[in-house]
């Protein structure tokens, strides 16, 4: 195309601080954040690499610790941002004298260095699904793969998702509608820390006051007064009723639904993300699903559907026919496994088909429905947002696959000027990305991500055969194809709504049917089919962070690659340490309020169960609705879409069955006493403040959310090692009315009745 590229005037898009009710993603991007940049700031310093690598090690260790906690907790990027800022400013105090000192402190610590450090640490702050299978092999299969092979397994599984997400960044990251709401607090904080101090003085003061207050406060519910983790008036009033435990309890893993409990512990309230940044649309649909979940779980258990009362109210384990309401009998997996860790059909016939708990089955049914409902929902309501991801299927592009020039990656492609024109003329593009293109930031060539994808693919394939995974090459390819498709659909869903769907059950079901009788093959299939999706989503999220802090694409690529590799190595090291030191607790049904093996239990349970899918889940089998639910999920969104197109009633457009269905199984695991507090805070921020106090919302909502996350996680990290046994020895606070000893004393810390059948 001839002619000059259009000019993008960033100042016309910068509405920072203007009092307005924010109605869409672009409003958030231009009112909460500044649309301006200083391209002279450089992230390429020794200081940035030094702190980035150090925090990557730190983050990967901490996230792996959290994987073995009773509640799934994710390392907040905000936490990494606060730590990175403190260390960066500390190094900036070094006098610039001599080459060495100047290397450590070349100029004042800047926002680009800080963004680089945060991106690297965030890429490492994951618990790789591959460590789940390695932990499961130690706990349940008496096997311990070679450390070198295990580390390469983790690295390849992490980078495959990175390669796919990078190739899809024009769909998942660069448009305005792809807000990735989870990122707004951290980007707000980065801006506040690095802009002119006269401009941000009061906002910084608010941040540090909230940060300090929550850091000190968390000592109370976390250690001194754990009753405040989940305060249930009902359980305090009636401490001898398992019905009350199941409905109102929830301060320990797998205890109960936590209905009407109040939590004063931000660690658990914001365990899956602060409710202050969750969009009102997502919050409303999740609340509907949550209320339906309580009705569904109680109905299934007390209706004794699937013989639920013969098993725990909540558990992710397999049970045998001897289990009853007074003694829970765990299924002995060794009786149905061969020495090659495959299903022994003779042993299975002799000992019977394993049983699952009713609440876990309900979770599988609703999640499976939600998974296929999400695919249909994205097609019907968001096709315009994802269709670019399918352009490679256009006949013209398919013909190019037969041309040798297609594979000459060092030639061809859009020129810098052509790329600039295309971006600046596209009204859907994020103003921040337009500004970066206008200022001349060089985009990373697609072949960089393509090379990462190809290299990781072959490393992963070689590793699978090197550790006798029992997963054949063709199964490995199918797993990665699922990852590629799911990253597009579920990555777009997360970018648009802030909601992250768990695709693990559907991946394990597919593995069960194509690799029957092979639990290990099932788990390794899941490593690449599910972990690839999850990692791809997180890395796409971080690409959006980099875009909003205006970090150059090549610096972002470097930071993410380094972070992912470092994280993989230290994930493995920490997993092995925890499994060795907490072996007994990790294998127990309820765990403790400090350590829990529920995530590994769930992973292993599904692998075994789906390995005998024909006996357990096929149509006509005991749990046939788990499979039928996938088919129902394709149908349930359609009536709402048709009704909306016909009536234009907003209610039908507002309902998202994918989110509702997932939350209908939300409470199947973990600490649930914090849910009411989560919704109260979320609706207060996203409804009341956003609509009726927009000035406060724009200036402080995301900043306060960042402060709460940062202060809490600093305290929890310190306590994980100082008093919770992360260093090998726990130091419990003395027993008193607010701390009854919990699991170690065969009690629930909210004083709900402890089920003696748990042992």
GUTI-795294 format. One record per residue (C-alpha): residue number from 1; x, y, z; residue in three letters. Coordinates in steps of 0.001 Angstrom, whole numbers. Layout:
N
pos	c1	c2	c3	code
NUM	X	Y	Z	ALA
...
END
This chain:
759
pos	c1	c2	c3	code
1	0	0	0	UNK
2	1327	3416	-899	UNK
3	1262	6637	1038	UNK
4	2362	7513	4519	UNK
5	1078	5869	7692	UNK
6	-1535	7780	9676	UNK
7	-401	9683	12768	UNK
8	-1610	8543	16191	UNK
9	-2031	11353	18721	UNK
10	-1748	9687	22156	UNK
11	-2752	12862	24002	UNK
12	-6258	12654	22526	UNK
13	-6673	9177	24009	UNK
14	-5270	10048	27451	UNK
15	-8190	10660	29827	UNK
16	-6386	9711	33027	UNK
17	-8200	10760	36189	UNK
18	-11261	12139	34416	UNK
19	-14362	11424	36494	UNK
20	-16588	9177	34413	UNK
21	-18504	5926	34758	UNK
22	-16312	3404	32935	UNK
23	-18433	1355	30563	UNK
24	-16008	-709	28470	UNK
25	-12426	-1965	28241	UNK
26	-11149	1058	26316	UNK
27	-12508	3370	29036	UNK
28	-10482	1489	31636	UNK
29	-7335	1607	29489	UNK
30	-7570	5364	28920	UNK
31	-9033	6622	32243	UNK
32	-7267	4444	34829	UNK
33	-3907	4435	32990	UNK
34	-1880	7154	31276	UNK
35	-1552	6879	27513	UNK
36	1954	8351	27333	UNK
37	5503	7029	27280	UNK
38	9191	7877	27489	UNK
39	10897	5673	24849	UNK
40	14366	6740	26029	UNK
41	14072	4617	29191	UNK
42	15988	1334	28851	UNK
43	15326	-2063	30469	UNK
44	18623	-3530	29219	UNK
45	20686	-3208	32407	UNK
46	22622	-5625	34576	UNK
47	20432	-4482	37473	UNK
48	17257	-5545	35682	UNK
49	18661	-8987	34821	UNK
50	20093	-9496	38308	UNK
51	16842	-8632	40080	UNK
52	14691	-10377	37474	UNK
53	16541	-13681	37835	UNK
54	16570	-13414	41624	UNK
55	12846	-12727	41825	UNK
56	12120	-15485	39292	UNK
57	13772	-17996	41632	UNK
58	11908	-16542	44594	UNK
59	8508	-16550	42823	UNK
60	8778	-20100	41498	UNK
61	9681	-21436	44943	UNK
62	6796	-19567	46591	UNK
63	4212	-20664	44006	UNK
64	5202	-24294	44384	UNK
65	4742	-23960	48157	UNK
66	1248	-22574	47568	UNK
67	396	-25537	45351	UNK
68	547	-27730	48444	UNK
69	-1685	-25414	50495	UNK
70	-5341	-26268	51350	UNK
71	-6528	-23349	49200	UNK
72	-5274	-22674	45682	UNK
73	-3353	-19404	45957	UNK
74	-1607	-17699	43076	UNK
75	1351	-15381	43438	UNK
76	105	-11898	42693	UNK
77	2159	-9959	40183	UNK
78	1569	-7074	42564	UNK
79	3642	-8880	45176	UNK
80	6499	-9207	42702	UNK
81	6086	-5543	41768	UNK
82	6443	-4357	45364	UNK
83	9485	-6534	46060	UNK
84	11088	-5554	42745	UNK
85	10576	-1861	43463	UNK
86	12122	-2068	46938	UNK
87	15188	-3903	45622	UNK
88	15529	-1683	42560	UNK
89	15450	1495	44639	UNK
90	17956	-71	47036	UNK
91	20437	-719	44233	UNK
92	19795	2795	42943	UNK
93	21394	4103	46145	UNK
94	24797	2701	45118	UNK
95	27160	5549	44192	UNK
96	28137	5599	40511	UNK
97	31912	5352	41011	UNK
98	33995	2957	38963	UNK
99	32871	420	36370	UNK
100	31491	-2148	38819	UNK
101	29327	257	40811	UNK
102	28154	1984	37656	UNK
103	27191	-1440	36268	UNK
104	25004	-2018	39321	UNK
105	23495	1470	39175	UNK
106	23870	3054	35715	UNK
107	21021	5561	36225	UNK
108	17907	5984	38427	UNK
109	15718	2876	38618	UNK
110	13084	3294	35897	UNK
111	9694	1881	34956	UNK
112	11035	-145	32001	UNK
113	13551	-1962	34195	UNK
114	10806	-2552	36733	UNK
115	8444	-3911	34083	UNK
116	11184	-6224	32768	UNK
117	11801	-7588	36296	UNK
118	8087	-8115	36953	UNK
119	7520	-9919	33631	UNK
120	10439	-12279	34286	UNK
121	9292	-13034	37834	UNK
122	5708	-13527	36703	UNK
123	6738	-16033	34007	UNK
124	8378	-18076	36778	UNK
125	5557	-17675	39311	UNK
126	3596	-20741	38251	UNK
127	3301	-24266	39531	UNK
128	3832	-26324	36405	UNK
129	1297	-29126	35957	UNK
130	4216	-31405	35167	UNK
131	5246	-31172	38826	UNK
132	1816	-32625	39673	UNK
133	2570	-35858	37857	UNK
134	6031	-36013	39394	UNK
135	4512	-35523	42862	UNK
136	1812	-38112	42125	UNK
137	4446	-40651	41084	UNK
138	6240	-40145	44402	UNK
139	3075	-40285	46523	UNK
140	1052	-43005	44794	UNK
141	3276	-44981	42403	UNK
142	6517	-45314	44370	UNK
143	8412	-43933	41379	UNK
144	10866	-41076	41012	UNK
145	11924	-40198	37430	UNK
146	15469	-39049	36737	UNK
147	15939	-35431	37858	UNK
148	17455	-34276	34567	UNK
149	14649	-35750	32479	UNK
150	12079	-34360	34898	UNK
151	13454	-30817	34625	UNK
152	13464	-30956	30812	UNK
153	9877	-32226	30959	UNK
154	8851	-29195	33015	UNK
155	10740	-26736	30765	UNK
156	9271	-28068	27512	UNK
157	5713	-28147	28875	UNK
158	6040	-24513	30019	UNK
159	7486	-23158	26776	UNK
160	5035	-24895	24423	UNK
161	2211	-22726	25747	UNK
162	4450	-19672	25467	UNK
163	5104	-20335	21792	UNK
164	1403	-20763	20991	UNK
165	348	-17668	22954	UNK
166	3024	-15587	21259	UNK
167	1791	-16553	17807	UNK
168	-1759	-15565	18819	UNK
169	-848	-12233	20441	UNK
170	-2485	-10185	17661	UNK
171	-5787	-11782	18692	UNK
172	-5388	-12228	22457	UNK
173	-3326	-9190	23476	UNK
174	-3204	-6266	21082	UNK
175	-6937	-5353	20726	UNK
176	-8557	-2979	23248	UNK
177	-11328	-5430	24109	UNK
178	-8733	-7859	25389	UNK
179	-8479	-5964	28662	UNK
180	-7136	-8793	30841	UNK
181	-8727	-7182	33962	UNK
182	-6346	-9035	36280	UNK
183	-3559	-6745	35037	UNK
184	-5038	-3347	35862	UNK
185	-3939	-3253	39552	UNK
186	-314	-4062	38763	UNK
187	-65	-1609	35872	UNK
188	-1703	1071	38025	UNK
189	877	398	40712	UNK
190	3804	518	38266	UNK
191	2612	3875	36981	UNK
192	2107	5271	40463	UNK
193	5565	4203	41624	UNK
194	7439	5720	38696	UNK
195	5633	8875	37660	UNK
196	6525	12305	39029	UNK
197	6389	12057	42833	UNK
198	4606	15409	43154	UNK
199	1802	14017	40990	UNK
200	1496	10674	42800	UNK
201	2429	11607	46375	UNK
202	-1050	11115	47872	UNK
203	-1770	7933	45890	UNK
204	1562	6475	47001	UNK
205	752	7317	50597	UNK
206	-2586	5505	50293	UNK
207	-845	2471	48815	UNK
208	1830	2182	51507	UNK
209	-626	2767	54382	UNK
210	-2950	7	53155	UNK
211	54	-2232	52438	UNK
212	1435	-1814	55967	UNK
213	-1934	-2205	57709	UNK
214	-2821	-5453	55909	UNK
215	687	-6852	56435	UNK
216	368	-6421	60209	UNK
217	-3286	-7477	60300	UNK
218	-2680	-10785	58483	UNK
219	-635	-12029	61459	UNK
220	-3929	-12247	63369	UNK
221	-6048	-14555	61147	UNK
222	-3064	-16449	59757	UNK
223	-1484	-17467	63067	UNK
224	-2844	-15942	66295	UNK
225	-6612	-16058	65666	UNK
226	-7292	-18514	62763	UNK
227	-10982	-18592	63659	UNK
228	-11165	-15314	61716	UNK
229	-10237	-17180	58524	UNK
230	-13844	-18330	58501	UNK
231	-16203	-17173	61239	UNK
232	-19466	-19122	61213	UNK
233	-22078	-18106	63792	UNK
234	-24000	-21272	62953	UNK
235	-21098	-23596	63740	UNK
236	-20294	-21738	66956	UNK
237	-23918	-22184	67997	UNK
238	-24157	-25873	67052	UNK
239	-20873	-27768	67213	UNK
240	-22251	-31321	67067	UNK
241	-23910	-31393	63654	UNK
242	-22284	-32703	60473	UNK
243	-25103	-31055	58524	UNK
244	-23947	-27691	59866	UNK
245	-20339	-28619	59073	UNK
246	-21176	-29487	55482	UNK
247	-23274	-26372	54860	UNK
248	-21716	-23669	57033	UNK
249	-18181	-24944	57676	UNK
250	-15317	-24179	55349	UNK
251	-12257	-22866	57145	UNK
252	-10179	-25968	56314	UNK
253	-9628	-27863	53095	UNK
254	-12527	-30158	52127	UNK
255	-14532	-29193	55243	UNK
256	-17736	-27681	53850	UNK
257	-19399	-25051	51681	UNK
258	-18806	-22079	54005	UNK
259	-22311	-20684	53441	UNK
260	-22804	-17365	55304	UNK
261	-19345	-17572	56899	UNK
262	-17406	-14323	57097	UNK
263	-13668	-14244	56472	UNK
264	-11280	-11552	57662	UNK
265	-8264	-13077	55910	UNK
266	-7390	-11413	52589	UNK
267	-5207	-14386	51632	UNK
268	-8313	-16539	51248	UNK
269	-10711	-13803	50129	UNK
270	-8468	-13028	47144	UNK
271	-7047	-16514	46681	UNK
272	-8113	-16723	43015	UNK
273	-7781	-13004	42369	UNK
274	-8897	-9858	44124	UNK
275	-12671	-9294	43765	UNK
276	-11948	-5580	43346	UNK
277	-10816	-6008	39726	UNK
278	-13282	-8689	38615	UNK
279	-15710	-7030	36143	UNK
280	-19313	-6742	37354	UNK
281	-20481	-8984	34499	UNK
282	-18164	-11795	35587	UNK
283	-18899	-11204	39272	UNK
284	-22670	-11446	38750	UNK
285	-22518	-14654	36740	UNK
286	-20107	-16240	39222	UNK
287	-22404	-15320	42141	UNK
288	-25345	-17008	40421	UNK
289	-23232	-20119	39912	UNK
290	-22040	-20041	43538	UNK
291	-25587	-20002	44948	UNK
292	-26651	-22803	42606	UNK
293	-23551	-24769	43671	UNK
294	-24704	-24795	47297	UNK
295	-28154	-26058	46296	UNK
296	-26675	-28676	43952	UNK
297	-24087	-30064	46399	UNK
298	-26493	-30288	49330	UNK
299	-29166	-31858	47130	UNK
300	-26826	-34518	45765	UNK
301	-25344	-35449	49150	UNK
302	-28526	-35523	51202	UNK
303	-30468	-37045	48338	UNK
304	-27811	-39803	48452	UNK
305	-27380	-39594	44693	UNK
306	-24545	-41904	43563	UNK
307	-24500	-43289	47134	UNK
308	-22890	-40027	48248	UNK
309	-23423	-40566	51960	UNK
310	-21115	-43574	51962	UNK
311	-18208	-41239	51246	UNK
312	-16895	-37900	52534	UNK
313	-18964	-34828	51743	UNK
314	-15918	-33384	49975	UNK
315	-12892	-35341	48755	UNK
316	-10906	-35868	45551	UNK
317	-9905	-39470	46356	UNK
318	-11204	-42815	45080	UNK
319	-13102	-45076	47497	UNK
320	-14020	-48767	47484	UNK
321	-17206	-50718	48238	UNK
322	-16325	-51085	51953	UNK
323	-16676	-47326	52510	UNK
324	-19670	-46128	54547	UNK
325	-20783	-43074	56501	UNK
326	-18824	-44072	59623	UNK
327	-15575	-45337	58033	UNK
328	-14270	-44041	54715	UNK
329	-12316	-46741	52907	UNK
330	-9866	-45398	50342	UNK
331	-9421	-47434	47167	UNK
332	-6096	-49289	47067	UNK
333	-4780	-48344	43636	UNK
334	-1891	-50786	43804	UNK
335	-4406	-53661	43532	UNK
336	-5472	-52636	40023	UNK
337	-2116	-51509	38614	UNK
338	483	-53632	36858	UNK
339	4231	-53127	37478	UNK
340	4157	-50999	34307	UNK
341	1567	-48697	35953	UNK
342	-1226	-49769	33629	UNK
343	-4703	-50980	34607	UNK
344	-4866	-54639	35600	UNK
345	-8257	-55762	34283	UNK
346	-8243	-58885	36450	UNK
347	-7603	-56860	39577	UNK
348	-10267	-54361	38573	UNK
349	-12856	-57112	38123	UNK
350	-11929	-58594	41506	UNK
351	-11979	-55368	43540	UNK
352	-14708	-53479	41706	UNK
353	-15039	-50076	40079	UNK
354	-13844	-47187	42320	UNK
355	-16324	-44686	43728	UNK
356	-16150	-40891	43695	UNK
357	-17784	-38450	46114	UNK
358	-21041	-36845	45039	UNK
359	-19721	-33288	45240	UNK
360	-16702	-34158	43118	UNK
361	-18941	-35759	40511	UNK
362	-21153	-32660	40526	UNK
363	-18050	-30570	39907	UNK
364	-17071	-32794	36960	UNK
365	-20565	-32594	35451	UNK
366	-20894	-28810	35713	UNK
367	-17299	-28155	34664	UNK
368	-17594	-30418	31637	UNK
369	-20825	-28687	30624	UNK
370	-19173	-25327	31169	UNK
371	-16173	-26264	29042	UNK
372	-18143	-27046	25885	UNK
373	-20570	-24218	26690	UNK
374	-17575	-21851	26652	UNK
375	-16636	-22934	23115	UNK
376	-20192	-22340	21897	UNK
377	-20542	-19063	23825	UNK
378	-17341	-17672	22300	UNK
379	-18518	-18671	18816	UNK
380	-21971	-17108	19251	UNK
381	-21177	-13939	21214	UNK
382	-17480	-13269	20554	UNK
383	-16761	-14565	17069	UNK
384	-15510	-11143	15976	UNK
385	-12907	-11264	18773	UNK
386	-11468	-14684	17900	UNK
387	-12003	-15103	14164	UNK
388	-8528	-13775	13358	UNK
389	-7118	-16856	15078	UNK
390	-8605	-18977	12279	UNK
391	-7231	-16974	9356	UNK
392	-4630	-19688	8774	UNK
393	-7491	-21951	7605	UNK
394	-8375	-19606	4747	UNK
395	-7756	-21407	1397	UNK
396	-5198	-18770	385	UNK
397	-3160	-19393	3529	UNK
398	-3467	-23170	3232	UNK
399	-2041	-22974	-302	UNK
400	960	-21089	1074	UNK
401	1887	-24187	3089	UNK
402	2888	-25822	-190	UNK
403	5216	-22987	-1167	UNK
404	8926	-23221	-149	UNK
405	9068	-19466	548	UNK
406	6670	-19966	3460	UNK
407	9424	-21732	5384	UNK
408	12101	-19137	4642	UNK
409	11326	-17301	7872	UNK
410	14190	-14841	7466	UNK
411	12487	-13286	4435	UNK
412	9008	-12008	3695	UNK
413	6367	-10900	6141	UNK
414	5076	-7391	6637	UNK
415	7585	-4578	6517	UNK
416	7852	-2310	9541	UNK
417	5945	416	7680	UNK
418	3207	-1994	6564	UNK
419	2796	-3274	10102	UNK
420	2634	293	11410	UNK
421	-39	1263	8904	UNK
422	-2158	-1787	9665	UNK
423	-2063	-1170	13420	UNK
424	-2705	2575	13301	UNK
425	-5634	2194	10895	UNK
426	-7302	-507	13017	UNK
427	-9913	1078	15350	UNK
428	-10008	-2044	17545	UNK
429	-6347	-1817	18550	UNK
430	-5349	-868	22083	UNK
431	-4301	2825	22188	UNK
432	-1233	1826	24209	UNK
433	-106	-557	21462	UNK
434	-781	2065	18788	UNK
435	1405	4508	20703	UNK
436	4248	1966	20908	UNK
437	4066	1287	17161	UNK
438	3953	5029	16469	UNK
439	7124	5511	18540	UNK
440	9027	2835	16626	UNK
441	9188	-114	19040	UNK
442	10213	-3149	16985	UNK
443	7825	-6093	17103	UNK
444	9179	-9603	17704	UNK
445	9058	-11670	14476	UNK
446	6605	-14559	14592	UNK
447	9387	-16990	13776	UNK
448	10943	-16332	17199	UNK
449	7841	-17755	18843	UNK
450	7651	-20432	16161	UNK
451	11186	-21609	16973	UNK
452	10368	-21780	20683	UNK
453	7307	-23860	19855	UNK
454	9167	-26298	17583	UNK
455	12184	-26755	19899	UNK
456	9962	-27287	22932	UNK
457	7858	-29774	20990	UNK
458	10823	-32004	20151	UNK
459	12393	-31704	23613	UNK
460	9084	-32735	25141	UNK
461	8732	-35658	22755	UNK
462	12222	-36926	23539	UNK
463	11671	-36541	27280	UNK
464	8480	-38606	27184	UNK
465	10308	-41566	25698	UNK
466	13297	-41042	27965	UNK
467	11234	-41443	31164	UNK
468	8921	-44224	29898	UNK
469	5782	-42125	30179	UNK
470	3669	-44688	28229	UNK
471	2300	-41773	26147	UNK
472	2842	-42514	22409	UNK
473	3994	-39857	19964	UNK
474	589	-39493	18332	UNK
475	-1057	-38919	21724	UNK
476	1500	-36192	22394	UNK
477	594	-34465	19121	UNK
478	-3135	-34601	19916	UNK
479	-2499	-33082	23356	UNK
480	-667	-30136	21815	UNK
481	-3404	-29592	19220	UNK
482	-5936	-29320	22046	UNK
483	-3674	-26795	23764	UNK
484	-3464	-24631	20639	UNK
485	-7251	-24523	20144	UNK
486	-8040	-24002	23830	UNK
487	-5521	-21176	24233	UNK
488	-7423	-19270	21556	UNK
489	-10903	-19816	23020	UNK
490	-10199	-19754	26736	UNK
491	-7444	-17167	26413	UNK
492	-9932	-14838	24701	UNK
493	-12491	-15564	27411	UNK
494	-9997	-14662	30141	UNK
495	-8882	-11535	28305	UNK
496	-12464	-10342	27898	UNK
497	-13991	-11310	31267	UNK
498	-11131	-11951	33715	UNK
499	-12462	-15495	34192	UNK
500	-10050	-18421	33862	UNK
501	-11672	-21763	33098	UNK
502	-10194	-25077	34255	UNK
503	-9902	-27349	31207	UNK
504	-8183	-30208	33042	UNK
505	-11220	-32558	33277	UNK
506	-11988	-32484	29540	UNK
507	-8319	-33035	28646	UNK
508	-8146	-36034	30981	UNK
509	-11384	-37435	29555	UNK
510	-9982	-37317	26017	UNK
511	-6798	-38982	27256	UNK
512	-8833	-41676	28996	UNK
513	-10667	-42655	25844	UNK
514	-7652	-42620	23517	UNK
515	-5299	-44232	26069	UNK
516	-7548	-46619	28038	UNK
517	-5997	-48408	30987	UNK
518	-2933	-46122	31131	UNK
519	-3072	-43649	34053	UNK
520	489	-42432	33495	UNK
521	-199	-41772	29817	UNK
522	-3302	-39898	30924	UNK
523	-1319	-37674	33262	UNK
524	1386	-36929	30706	UNK
525	-1261	-36162	28075	UNK
526	-2724	-33685	30566	UNK
527	671	-32102	31209	UNK
528	821	-30911	27618	UNK
529	-2896	-30594	26817	UNK
530	-3810	-28663	29970	UNK
531	-561	-27108	31168	UNK
532	-7	-25698	27695	UNK
533	-3341	-23880	27904	UNK
534	-2777	-22599	31426	UNK
535	768	-21427	30735	UNK
536	-293	-19864	27456	UNK
537	-2987	-17862	29255	UNK
538	-569	-16580	31891	UNK
539	2023	-15597	29320	UNK
540	-607	-13825	27189	UNK
541	-1630	-11974	30346	UNK
542	1967	-10852	30855	UNK
543	2260	-9774	27227	UNK
544	-644	-7418	27974	UNK
545	1149	-6106	31071	UNK
546	4213	-5377	28924	UNK
547	2022	-3621	26361	UNK
548	438	-1389	29010	UNK
549	3774	-445	30630	UNK
550	5245	86	27140	UNK
551	8058	-2446	27479	UNK
552	9637	-3259	24128	UNK
553	8470	-6586	22619	UNK
554	12027	-7936	22393	UNK
555	12696	-7187	26069	UNK
556	9388	-8878	26926	UNK
557	10321	-11975	24913	UNK
558	13693	-12206	26692	UNK
559	12177	-11793	30144	UNK
560	9485	-14413	29566	UNK
561	11850	-17040	28176	UNK
562	14297	-16640	31072	UNK
563	11521	-16611	33658	UNK
564	9830	-19731	32296	UNK
565	13073	-21747	32279	UNK
566	14131	-20611	35766	UNK
567	10649	-21297	37114	UNK
568	10616	-24814	35700	UNK
569	13878	-25737	37409	UNK
570	12930	-24398	40829	UNK
571	9365	-25730	40639	UNK
572	10872	-29186	40458	UNK
573	13357	-28644	43290	UNK
574	10693	-27288	45648	UNK
575	8168	-29992	44787	UNK
576	10645	-32694	45673	UNK
577	11496	-31008	48983	UNK
578	7868	-30609	50105	UNK
579	6789	-34116	49100	UNK
580	9704	-35570	51045	UNK
581	9040	-33538	54221	UNK
582	5200	-33622	54255	UNK
583	4584	-37073	52771	UNK
584	1994	-38288	55331	UNK
585	-131	-35125	55413	UNK
586	-183	-34901	51617	UNK
587	-1694	-38398	51399	UNK
588	-4415	-37765	54041	UNK
589	-8046	-37011	53111	UNK
590	-8439	-33621	54778	UNK
591	-4829	-32485	55118	UNK
592	-4262	-29615	57513	UNK
593	-4905	-25887	57414	UNK
594	-1229	-25512	56414	UNK
595	-446	-28374	53989	UNK
596	-2714	-30358	51681	UNK
597	-2261	-32899	48914	UNK
598	-5727	-32255	47489	UNK
599	-4440	-30983	44134	UNK
600	-2248	-34032	43579	UNK
601	-5073	-36281	44823	UNK
602	-7465	-34749	42327	UNK
603	-4970	-35153	39493	UNK
604	-4264	-38788	40330	UNK
605	-7947	-39576	40927	UNK
606	-8952	-38278	37522	UNK
607	-6079	-40088	35815	UNK
608	-7112	-43439	37308	UNK
609	-10818	-42797	36811	UNK
610	-10492	-41743	33194	UNK
611	-8156	-44674	32496	UNK
612	-11171	-46885	33097	UNK
613	-13544	-44416	31443	UNK
614	-15474	-47173	29709	UNK
615	-16303	-48746	33071	UNK
616	-16996	-45516	34999	UNK
617	-18190	-42775	32655	UNK
618	-19457	-44180	29356	UNK
619	-23167	-44109	28628	UNK
620	-24763	-46869	30698	UNK
621	-21989	-46821	33320	UNK
622	-22334	-45665	36944	UNK
623	-21264	-42083	36280	UNK
624	-22524	-41645	32703	UNK
625	-23647	-38053	33302	UNK
626	-20029	-36955	33530	UNK
627	-19655	-37742	29827	UNK
628	-23182	-36783	28750	UNK
629	-22599	-33355	30285	UNK
630	-20154	-32497	27497	UNK
631	-22943	-32894	24955	UNK
632	-25351	-30841	27044	UNK
633	-22774	-28055	27250	UNK
634	-22914	-27588	23480	UNK
635	-26666	-26956	23759	UNK
636	-27280	-24812	26856	UNK
637	-25974	-21437	25534	UNK
638	-27974	-21610	22305	UNK
639	-31481	-20824	23695	UNK
640	-30165	-17686	25435	UNK
641	-28475	-16537	22232	UNK
642	-31624	-17141	20166	UNK
643	-33822	-15387	22731	UNK
644	-31519	-12378	22801	UNK
645	-31422	-12111	19012	UNK
646	-35207	-12270	18891	UNK
647	-36132	-10098	21899	UNK
648	-33022	-7938	22516	UNK
649	-33720	-8307	26241	UNK
650	-30412	-7528	27980	UNK
651	-30836	-10304	30551	UNK
652	-30251	-12987	27912	UNK
653	-27112	-11216	26722	UNK
654	-25824	-10801	30282	UNK
655	-26061	-14474	31236	UNK
656	-22891	-16462	30557	UNK
657	-23633	-20165	31036	UNK
658	-19956	-21073	30808	UNK
659	-19095	-19013	33892	UNK
660	-22255	-20008	35790	UNK
661	-21701	-23717	35172	UNK
662	-18069	-23588	36288	UNK
663	-19021	-21832	39515	UNK
664	-21743	-24446	40102	UNK
665	-18861	-26790	40924	UNK
666	-16583	-24148	42489	UNK
667	-16855	-25298	46105	UNK
668	-15791	-28912	45543	UNK
669	-12387	-28308	47132	UNK
670	-10452	-25901	49320	UNK
671	-11247	-23304	51980	UNK
672	-14737	-21965	51223	UNK
673	-15425	-19758	54242	UNK
674	-14192	-16658	52415	UNK
675	-16706	-16637	49556	UNK
676	-19327	-14332	51109	UNK
677	-16647	-11749	51940	UNK
678	-15343	-12071	48372	UNK
679	-18708	-11142	46853	UNK
680	-19471	-8360	49342	UNK
681	-16171	-6628	48545	UNK
682	-16464	-7277	44811	UNK
683	-19967	-5852	44440	UNK
684	-19082	-2869	46631	UNK
685	-16138	-2013	44362	UNK
686	-17501	-2865	40926	UNK
687	-21110	-1773	41459	UNK
688	-21282	912	44139	UNK
689	-17907	2624	43695	UNK
690	-17810	2326	39901	UNK
691	-21332	3681	39385	UNK
692	-21816	6057	42302	UNK
693	-18271	7098	43277	UNK
694	-16464	6972	39900	UNK
695	-13772	9415	41017	UNK
696	-12724	7185	43894	UNK
697	-12995	4099	41695	UNK
698	-10749	5459	38944	UNK
699	-8055	6765	41303	UNK
700	-7956	4220	44114	UNK
701	-9842	960	43460	UNK
702	-7080	-847	41606	UNK
703	-4343	738	43712	UNK
704	-5921	-418	46996	UNK
705	-6415	-3877	45508	UNK
706	-2707	-3961	44694	UNK
707	-1793	-2874	48234	UNK
708	-3961	-5579	49823	UNK
709	-2424	-8275	47610	UNK
710	1123	-7076	48143	UNK
711	995	-6724	51938	UNK
712	-762	-10058	52397	UNK
713	1650	-12025	50278	UNK
714	4717	-10535	51916	UNK
715	3415	-11682	55304	UNK
716	2304	-15107	54064	UNK
717	5685	-15713	52451	UNK
718	7511	-14867	55694	UNK
719	5173	-17026	57748	UNK
720	5339	-19969	55319	UNK
721	8949	-20433	56365	UNK
722	8945	-18910	59858	UNK
723	5953	-20676	61431	UNK
724	4066	-22839	58887	UNK
725	6695	-25516	58304	UNK
726	8017	-24430	54911	UNK
727	11520	-24827	56310	UNK
728	10704	-28290	57680	UNK
729	9392	-27428	61160	UNK
730	6098	-25729	62084	UNK
731	5647	-23429	65081	UNK
732	1968	-23390	66046	UNK
733	470	-20603	68104	UNK
734	-679	-21811	71578	UNK
735	-4166	-23261	71694	UNK
736	-6915	-20914	72901	UNK
737	-10520	-20031	72091	UNK
738	-9541	-18478	68744	UNK
739	-7160	-21304	67845	UNK
740	-8347	-24811	68688	UNK
741	-5477	-26624	66961	UNK
742	-7333	-27515	63770	UNK
743	-6451	-30663	61860	UNK
744	-3563	-31622	64148	UNK
745	-6078	-31853	67021	UNK
746	-8773	-33565	64891	UNK
747	-10836	-30385	64906	UNK
748	-12070	-27810	62431	UNK
749	-10742	-24366	63273	UNK
750	-14210	-22791	62889	UNK
751	-15543	-25181	65606	UNK
752	-17805	-27024	63180	UNK
753	-18109	-30713	64047	UNK
754	-15121	-32739	62840	UNK
755	-16162	-35888	60974	UNK
756	-14699	-38872	62878	UNK
757	-14903	-40979	59717	UNK
758	-11988	-38929	58354	UNK
759	-9745	-40653	60899	UNK
END
